[in-house]
Amino acid sequence: MSDKYENPTSDEYMEVVMGIIMAGGNAKGLAFQAIQQAKSGEFDAADASLKEASEQLREAHDVQTDLLTRLAQGEKIGWNLYMVHAQDHLMNAITFKDLAVEVVGQEKRIQALEAK
């Protein structure tokens, strides 16, 4: 087992944390962009933004799953406020993206009804 995640102040550890934060922030931004695109009737672009948001979230979730697996296997994983923030950021991005999917769907429905 590696100890690269044991020291929460190491550069490797902070790269992981910042990667989770960046992926979460990117995903949330893309989900917000999708809502704006849908409001403008750009549904193909909105769907593409949501797909890209999902890819960002998958990358961050893969890192999170790797850390949880290492922890379950007995590896020591250091925790600090940065990691807590990263996990919070990721959770909020997942929730926001899920909500954006619903908002885009509703916008499609509203605009279709208005076009009738």
Summary of the structure (lengths in Angstrom):
residues: 116
radius of gyration: 17.7
end to end distance: 62.4
largest distance: 62.4
contacts: 353
relative contact order: 0.20
helix: 81%
strand: 0%
